[in-house]
């Protein structure tokens, strides 16, 4: 009799936690689909690259800044490509051509996925930044790189558009250096 009352009490204390629903970036969905295809085709090189990208994406989802956009996936791919390029150079310097070839083939796979993301062109970004700087000059505000970047990534200018933050920072620096 006592166990029934405890069992009922435990049902009453069941808590429902709200989970935040975020949409998975299309590139990440493509990577998952391609991973299944790589498994079926027994393409071990492609499979290891895709598993690595998905693992890093999963690890990032457990941090304060999870991967929610294709641009974040692109930056993850570029970071891995840079590491792969450096590893390939190290292997070539050490005389391990077999490992260097493996890294080069993995690099090609990463570049294939990086090329599938559409980003704004440098000239488009340049025109947006120039117009922003002109508007800020018209307002008579002191123009500092941090202020320009902050306004550049607002919804009014580049917010939500597919741009590389690093490219924008370089362009802002160049435009502010012009006379």
C-alpha positions, -999 to +999 in steps of 0.1 A: +000+000+000+028+024+009+046+019-025+015+029-044+013+063-026+049+069-032+045+060-069+016+083-073+035+111-056+064+107-079+041+111-109+028+144-095+063+158-092+072+152-129+086+184-143+084+194-179+113+214-191+109+237-221+136+233-247+145+260-272+140+249-307+165+261-332+166+254-368+195+233-381+216+251-408+210+237-443+247+230-448+248+209-416+218+189-429+236+184-462+267+172-443+246+147-423+230+134-455+264+132-473+278+113-443+252+086-448+261+084-485+298+082-476+290+053-453+271+035-480+299+041-506+326+032-480+344+065-488+365+065-456+383+098-464+350+118-469+335+100-439+362+110-415+360+147-426+322+147-422+323+130-389+349+154-377+327+184-387+296+170-371+315+162-339+328+198-337+293+210-344+279+189-316+306+201-292+298+237-301+261+231-294+270+224-258+287+257-254+274+292-250+276+299-288+261+269-307+262+267-345+229+281-358+238+295-393+255+284-424+281+312-418+291+295-385+294+262-402+315+279-429+338+293-403+341+259-387+350+244-421+376+271-428+392+266-394+395+229-402+408+236-437+435+259-423+445+232-398+446+206-425+467+228-448+492+233-419+493+196-412+499+188-449+529+212-449+543+196-418+540+162-433+557+173-465+586+188-445+589+156-425+590+135-457+557+118-452+541+122-486+514+096-479+500+115-450+504+148-469+483+134-497+457+122-472+455+157-457+453+173-492+424+151-502+406+160-470+413+196-477+396+193-511+365+178-495+363+207-470+368+233-498+339+216-517+316+223-488+330+257-481+323+267-517+286+257-514+279+286-491+269+318-508+284+349-492+283+386-501+310+398-525+338+421-513+326+449-535+290+447-521+304+449-486+327+477-496+298+498-509+277+492-477+307+501-455+315+533-475+278+544-473+279+537-436+311+558-431+296+586-451+265+586-430+285+586-398+306+616-411+274+634-420+262+630-384+294+645-372+302+615-350+338+605-343+346+575-366+363+546-349+367+511-362+347+496-333+318+519-338+317+513-375+318+476-370+290+477-344+268+497-368+278+476-398+265+444-382+232+460-372+200+449-390+200+482-410+233+474-428+248+439-428+228+422-400+216+388-411+234+388-444+259+361-452+292+379-446+325+369-431+331+391-401+369+390-407+364+404-442+342+432-430+368+441-403+395+442-430+374+464-453+365+488-425+401+492-416+410+499-453+382+524-458+390+543-426+427+544-437+417+561-470+421+599-471 
